[in-house]
Amino acid sequence: MSLNMITPRHRCLRGYTIDPGFSTRLETMVINESIYKIKWETLQPGPIGEYIEVIDFDPVNFCFYEPVHLDAKEILAMNGLTPSEGNAQFHQQFVYAIIMQTIENFENALGRKIIWRSNLKWKNGKADESQEYVQRLRVYPHAMMDSNAFYTSEKVALLFGYFQAANKIEGANFPGGAVFTCLSPDIVAHETTHAILDSIHPRYMENTNPDVPAFHEAFADIVALLQRFANTRLLEHQIEQTRGRLDEYSIMGELATQFGQALETGRGALRSAIGGYDPKSGKWKKIIPNPAAYQNTVEAHDRGAILVATVFEAFMRIYNFRVQDLLRIATQGSGILPQGSIHPDLVKRLAAEASEIASHMLSICIRALDYCPPIDIKFGDYLQALITADTDLSPEDNNGYRVSLIDAFRAWGIFPEKVKTLSVYSLRWFPPDLSRKEEKAMNLMAAFIKDDIRVISRLAERKQIATKYKALQRKLHLLLENPETVAPKEWTASKLLKKDWEGYLKKIGVVRNAKPYKINYNDDWIEFSGNPKLEVHNVKHAFRIGRENRQLEQVIISLTQTHRVETGAYRGFKFRSGSTIVLNILNDEMKLEYIILKRFDKDKRLHNQADYQLGIGAGLSMPSSSYDKPGKSFTVDFKSLHSH
């Protein structure tokens, strides 16, 4: 093979490790430039690639900045442009690098390619064929002059702002100087995660309980924090500074430090997983798990910070457990380090442990998304998803990832509903209890989609995959709504559709031929219409590998139905039901593993949602400040939510 036939595996791009300001501090300047290894792809100026398109229009100065061409030989020879706050082309390079790094982490964990939010919409129960495939996430590095950055689902785009820092000396900021949100790797990873989460669970944009917007914020922070541990130089530097104590103050537990300091004096980082600025003492203070906080906090960032602290607490428990032997060896058995700097070899070993744990924890957190209900998520649901997803792929768990997660969730007072004990066994989603006839119906549904899944599993091009997914969504939708029109003749001949199909549909949470449904709410009767609209949100194929090298091939199906109030004072109020169906593929056969349900006929859930959204009752009410668009079914608006 000639040399000109070899395609590189990676593209190396220089960028900031933390925030630009750390390059002007003597103690951090040597670790604040990193080489990001990004999976190779041919790029157009922008950069424009397979997944994203950087469009650098600055509406304040009413100009387009010249797009960077990362395939230019001069730039390739230098591993990208030199990091610079004053170079717009470097800004374009940097957002590309962080976004692509985040996408790669998701694809590795999920075992499939990322397809941006589907524009497949529904009209009168039928798919709207006029909606187009969205190939690229649009990215605007200088979208506004504002201390804000956000994802918009309507445009499938990320918008980053820039602003003047507070006119006081704080941290490494230049008083009154320009701060660019697109140069914070934490902010870029956070916003990218919003976009990816929206592509997986589009109904998580609906603010149905306090955990929904909080989960979006928390999950985005978790990804940004855990990705940071992949940077060896930064991690070793911080372990040396903290003498191995990552639960003390360090950069590793902070998000967007320069951005937070630029907003106001004394604030410190924008957010932290382990501690923060105490306005009373004026000093940094470590977070102590508070079991009452979850019950009394409603603002999305504050409530999300509880979940971030919980996951980071689990990480720290595993880290402290895993490094005990190293500390005993280094201290001749005492486990207590003497005063002074620790040995460089110990620093490297501690950093290697922390990096590996963070990588595994990140994969666990991402994979759990496929085990979450498609609507109305609660933190307790996420704990069960974490435990189930990890048990499926890594049954042994010799290092205690699952026990650490359970312990951390307990410390913060976060418990799932209807769970009797906090054991791994009790917290796992249980396989459904199907009758023989219902199992036969399930097998027929699996056979109905099997050939399509096999075709999809062999495809490499994202547009082809998305097109096949959309076709399969429509096919499955027709089967669930009107099986007589698409089912094979042998189904009709066996009379399965008439006798057993309805029972199976109830098991997967699908309501057909429903009568109008009334419940009493706040001394008033709410009447729901019959035949709620069914939507097949996802039919995804995944091939995963766990930390014990176990391989798992799965199909993930997400269904929702919409129930509308047709009469009375609450006319137009929406209440959704839905299910996530997990099928395992083994020896070319599909087996139903889990049906993760949010049922319609649960008055308590409806009461809680109505209390929250309508501000009635004794429960937590939606903040009036809010981040919700009127008439949009309480849609989370990240522009307002992220406003600082």
N, C-alpha and C positions, 0 to 999 in steps of 0.2 A: 504493500500500500504506500503511495506517495505521501509526503508530508502535507501537501495541500488538500488531502482528503480527510485529514484528522480534524474533528470538531472538538474544541475545548469543552471540558466538563463544567468548569466554573469561570465566572468573571470576577475578578478582584477589584473592589472599589473602596477607596479610602473614605472615611467618615468619622464623625465624632462618636466617642464611646458613650459619653453621658450627654452633657449639654455644652454648647460652645464656651461658656464662661469658665469651665474647668481647665481649658487650655491656657488661661492666663493666671493660673495658680501654680506656684512653684511645686507644691507637693503632688499635684495631679496632672501637670502638663505632659509628663512622659507616658501616661496611660490613657490620655484622652483622644488619641488618634488610633483608630482600628482599621483593619483590612476586612471588609465584609466579603465573604465568598458566596456569590449568588449563582444559582444554576444558570448555565449559559443559554442564551437565546439571541437570535439576530434582532437588532433594534433599529428602529427609525429614529431620527432626531426628535427629541421631546423630553425624555425617551418615551417611545411607543413600542410596546411589546405585545405578547400574547394576552396578558392579564390586565395591564394598566396602560393608561394614556395620560401623560403629564401635559397639561395645558397651562402655560405660564402667562396668563393675562392678569395684569394689575389694574383693577378698575379705579383705584385712587389716582394713579399717575396716568391712567388711560393709555396703557401700552402693553404690547407683547414683548417679553424678554426672549432673546434669541435662544432657541432650544438647543440643549446639549446633544451632541452626537457621540454616544459612548462607544460606537464601533470605529470611530476615527482612530487611525494607528497611533497618532500622537497621544491620545488619551489612554488607549489600551497599554501603551508602553509605560505609562506612569501609574498604572493601577487606578486610573480615574483622576479627576481633578483634585488639587490640594484643598483640604477643608478650609473654608473661608466664609465668614458671616456676610461679607460684602459682595459675594459673587453669586448672582442668581442662577447661573448654570450649575454651580455646585449644589445649590438648594434642590434643583431638579434631580441631580444625581443621587442626593442623599435620600430623598423621599422614595425614589425608586428602589434603592438598596434595602431600606427598612421594610417597605411594603412587601417586596419579594421574599425577604427572609421570613416574614410572618406567614405569608401564603405557604411557603415550603414547610414550615412547622405544622401547619394545619393539615396539609396534604399527607405528610408522613404519618400523622396520628390517625387521621380519618380513613386512610387507605383508599382515597379517591381524589379526583381533581376538583378544585373549587370552581363552581359555576355561580356567577353573580345572581343576585336576586332575580327570580323569574318574573317576567312581565306577563305571564300567562294569567289572564283575568277571566272572570266568569260572568256570563250574562244569561239570566233565566236558566241557570243550571247547566249551561253549555260553555265550553271553552271558546274564548274570543280568539279566532285565528289571526286577527290583524296585528296582534302584539309581536314584536320582534325580539330576537335573541340579543341579549346584551353581552357582547364579548369582553369589553374592557371597562374597568372601573376608572372613571375620570378623576384626575387629581389636579387640584389648583393650589400651588404652593404659596401664592400671594393673592388670595381671593378677596381680602378685605383688610382694612386697617382697624383691627379690633383684637382684644385679648381673648380670642376664641378660635376654636377649631372644631369641626363637626362633620358627621356623615349625614347625607340626605338620601333617603330611600327613594324619593320621587325621581331624583336625577341619577341615582346610583353613582354618587360622587363624594369625594372628600374635599373639604374646603379648609384651608389653613390661613389663619390671620397673622398679622404682625402689628406691633404696637410699641409705644414708648414706655420704657421702664419708669417706675416711680422716681421722683427727683431727689432721691436720697441714696446714700451708699449702702448697699445690702448685698452680701455675698460677693460674687464676681461681677455683678452688673455695673455697667456704666450709667450713672444717674441721667435719666432722660434719654438714654440710648435706645436703639432699635432692638427689639426681641422678636425673633421669628419662631413661631410654633412649629414650622416645618423642619427646624433643625434640632428638635428634641426627639430622640429615638423613642422615648416613652409615649409621647403624644401621637407620633405617627403610628406606632404599633397599636395604641389604644383605638384610634379612629379606624384603622384597618380591621381590627377585630370586630367593631360594630358592623362593618359591611359584611364580613364573613358570617357572623352570627345571624344577621338578617337574611342571608341567602339560605341558611339551614333552617331557621325557625322564623318565618316572616310574621307570624302572629305574636311574636314577642315584642313587636312594636306597639301592641295594644295594652294600655295601662289598666289592667283588670284587678290588680292587687298591689300592695306596696312593694312586693318582692320583684315584680316584673321589670320596672325601670332600674331598680337597684341591681338586679342580676346583670342587666346589660352593662352597667357601669362597672360592677365588680369583676365580671368575667374579662372585660377589656383590660382592667388594671392587672389582673392575675397574669394574663398573657404577657403584658409588657414587663412585669416584674420578673417572671421566671425566664423569659428570653434573655434577660441581662446576664444570667449566670453562665451563658455559653461563652462569654468573653473571658478568656483565661487570664489575660494580663490584669484586667480590672479586678477580677475575683481574687487573684493572688495578692494584689495590692491591698485590698480591703481586709483580707484575712490577716495579713501582716499587721495592718493598722489596729485591728480589733483583737489581735492575738487569738484568732480562731473563734471569737464570740460573735457570731452573726446576729444574735438576738440583742446586741447592744447597738448603739448608734453607728450606722454606716450608710454609705451611699447605696448599698445593695437593697435596702428596704425602702428607699425613697423613689418617688415618681416626680419627674419634671421639676427638679430642684430650682434651676435658674428661672423658669417660668413663674413658680410660686413666689420667689424672692422679688421678682420684678413687679409683682402686683401690689405688694405692700410691705412696709418695713416690719421685720420680726416674724414674718409668717413662716419662713422656711420653705420646704418642699411643698408642691401642690397637694400631694397626698403621701402618706406613709403607711406601710404595713405593720410596722413594729412600734411606732411612737410618733411624737409630734411636738410642735411648739405649744408650751403651756403659757397662756396669757397671764396667769397669776405670778408665776415665778420668772417668766421670761426665758426659761431654759427648755431644752429638749427633755421629754418625759416618756418613758417606756409605757406602752399599752398593756394593761392588765385585763385579761379576759373578764367580761362582765356579762353574766347570764341574763341580766334584766334588760340590757341594751336593745336586743332584738325585738323585745315586746313593746318598746316605747319609742322607737325611732322610725320616722316615716320618710324624711327627705332622702332622695335617691342616692346621693353621694355618701351621706352619713350611714344609711342602711347598707349600701354596698360595701362600705369600708369594713363593716362587721364580717362579711363573707371573705373579703380579702385578708383580713387579719386571721380569720379561721384557717384558711388554706395555708397562709404563711406559718401559722402556729404548727400545723401538721408537718410542714417542711422542716421546721426547726427541730421538732421532736425526732424525726427520722435522722436528721443530721447529727444531733447530739448522741443518738443511739449508735450510729454507724462509726463515729470517730472515737468512741471510748477506748478501743484497743490502741489506736494510734497515740492517744494521750498517755495511756499507761506505759507504752513502750518508751515514749519520749521522756517520761518522768520517773522511770524505774519503778513503776507500779503505783505511785500515789495518785496519778491522774490530775494533779494540780500543777499547772505550769508556774515556774519561777518568774520573778520580775524580769523585765527586759524583753528584747526582741526574741522571737522564736526562730528556730533553725529554718533556713530556706528550704530544706528537703521536707520538713514538716508542713511548711506553707504549701508546697506543691501537692502533697498528699491530701491535705485538708481541702484544698481547692478542687482537686479531682473528685473527691467524694461529694462535695457540695454541687458541683456541676452535673454529675451523673444523677443525683437525686432530683435536682431541679428539672432536668430533661425528662425523667420519668414522670414527675409530678405534672409537668406541662402536658405530656401525652395523655395522662389519665384524665386531666381536666377537660381536654379537647374531646377525647373519645366519648366522654360521658354525655355530650350533647345528643348523640344518637340514641341515648337511653332516657331522654327527657320527654315529658308530654309536649305536644305541639302548641299548647296554649296555657296561659294562666300558671306559669311556673312558680313554684315556691322553693325556698332554700332547702327545705326538707326533701322535696322531690329530687333536687340536685345531689344531695347526699346519697340517696338511694341509687341514683344513676351512676355516681362515682363508684360505689361499692360493686354494683352489678357489672359495669363495664370492665372494671379491673379484675374481678373474679373470673369473668369469661376468658380473658386473655392471659392472665397470670395467676393460675389457681393456687400456687404454693405460697407466694407472698412471704418469703422468709425474712425480709427486712421490715415488715410491718407497716407498709404503706396504708393499708385499709384500717388497721387498728389506730394508727396515728390520726387519720382523718376522723374516725369516730370519736376519738378522745378530744380532738380540737373542737368539733361541732358541739359536743356535750359541754365543754368548758364555756362556750359562748351561748349556750341555751337554745340551740337550733335543733329541733326534733321533727321528724316526719310525722304525719298524721297516721293513726291506726297502726302503730308499731308497738308491740308489747315490750320488747327488749332491744337494747342497742348492741346487738351482736351482728357479726357479718351475715350469718344465716338469716336473721330476722329482717335486716335492712335490704337484702337483695329483692329485686322484683321476682315474684314467683311465676313459674310457667303457668299458663292458663289451664283450667280444668275443663276439658272438652269432652262431650259425649262422643260416642263412636260416629254418630251421624254428623256432628259438628266438625269432627276431625276429618271426615270424608269431604265435607264442604271446603275445609281449609286446604286439603290436598289438591282439590280441583282448582281452587284459586291460585295456588302455587304453580300448578301445571299450566294454567292460563298465561302466566307471565314469565315462565321459565325460559322459553326460547328468546324472548326479548332481552332478558337479563344476560343470557349467554352472549348475545350479539354485543351488548353494551360493554361487557367485561373485556372484549377484544379490541375495543376502539381506543385510539390514542388522541384523536383530535377533539378538543373541547366542544366545538360547535356541533360536530356529529353526535357527541355524547348528549349535549343539551337537547338536540332535536329528537333523539331517540327517547330521552326521558320524558319530554313533553308528549310525544305520541303514546308512550306507555301510561302516562297519567290519564290521558283521555280514554284509553282503552279500559283501564281499571275503573275509571269513573262510570263508564257505560255499564260495566259488569255489575257494579254495586247498585247503580240506580235502576237499570232495566236489563237484568241478566238474560231475559228471553231473547233480546235482540242480538247479542254477541256470543252467547254461550254455545259450545259445541253441541251437535245434535244428541250425542250420547247423554249429555246432562238432562236434556228435556225428556228423552226416552226413559231415563231412570226416575223421572218425577222428583228429582232432588230439589229442583228450584222451588217447587210448591211446598214440599214437606219440611225440608231441613235448612234451607238457605236463610230464612228469617231468623232462626235460632243462632246461626253463626254470626249474622250481622249484628245481633244484639251483643254477642260476646266481644266483638271488635268495636262496639260503641256506635254503630250506625243505626239510626232510627228511620224506618220507612213506614209509610202509610199511617203516620201519627195523627191522632185526633188533637184538636185544640186543647191546650194544657193550662190550667189555672193554679196559681198559688197565692196565698195571702201574704202581702208584704206591707208592713207599716199601716195596718188596718185598711188596706185597699187590695183589691183583687187584680193581679197581673195575669193577663191572658196571652199565651203564646200561640202563634199560628201552627197548624199542622205541617207535615212534610218539610222540615228544615232543609235549607240548601246545603248540599254536600260538596266539599272541595277535596280533591286529592292533591295535597301540596307537594309531596315528595315521593318518589320511588327511586331509591338510590342503591347502587351496588358498592360494596366496600370489601377490600382485602387488607386485613390488618396483621401486624406482627407485634407480639407483646414482649416485655422485658425478659421473659423466660424462653423467648424464641418460639412461642406457640403461634401457629397461624390460624386465622379465622376468616372465613368468607361469609359475608352477610348481605341481606337485602333489608333496607330500612324503608318503611312506608309510613307516611304521615297523613292522617285524615282529620278534617274538621267539619262540623256542621254549625250553621248559624240559626239561632232561634230569635225571632223578633217579637216584641210586644206590639200587638195590633190595636189595642184599645186603651182608653183611660189616660191618666196623667203621665204615664211612663211610655206612651206610644213612641216607637222608634228605638227603644232601649234594646241593645243586642246582648245576647247571652250565648256563648259558644260551648260546644262539647267537642271532644276529639280524642284521638288515640295515636300512639306510635306503635307500630307492629314491627317486631324484630324477627327475621327469619334467618336461620343458619343454613348454609349450603355444605353438605358433606356427601362425598361420593355421588355428586351430580343430583342429589335429592335435597329438597328444601324442607326444613323442619321448623315449625312455629315455636319460638323460644319465649317471647314476651308480648303481652298486650298491655301497654301503659296508658291507662284511661283517665280522662277527665269527663265524668258522666254528666248527662243533661238532667237526669231525674234526681239531683241532689239539691234539695232546697237550701241547705246550709251554704253551699258554695255560691248560689245565686244571691242569697241574702248578704253574704260578705261582699260580693262584688258591687251590689247595689248600694250598700252602706258606704263603701269606699268611694265609688264614682259619683254618687249623688249627695254625699256628705250627710247622710242620715244614719242615725243609730249610734251605738256606743263604741263601735270599732274605729280603727285608724281611718282617717279621711284623707282623700287626695289633697296635697298642698294646693292652696289657691294661687300660689305664685306662678303657676305651674308651667310646665313644659308640654302642654297638651293643646292640640288644635281643635277649636270648636267644630262640631259637625263631622269630625273624622274618627268617630268611635274611640275618642280618648287616645289618639295616636301620640306616642312619645315623640317630641320634637327636640332633637339633639342640639339644634341651634340655641334654643332657649335653655335647655338643660345644662349646656356647657358654658353659658354666658358668665363671664367673670367681671 
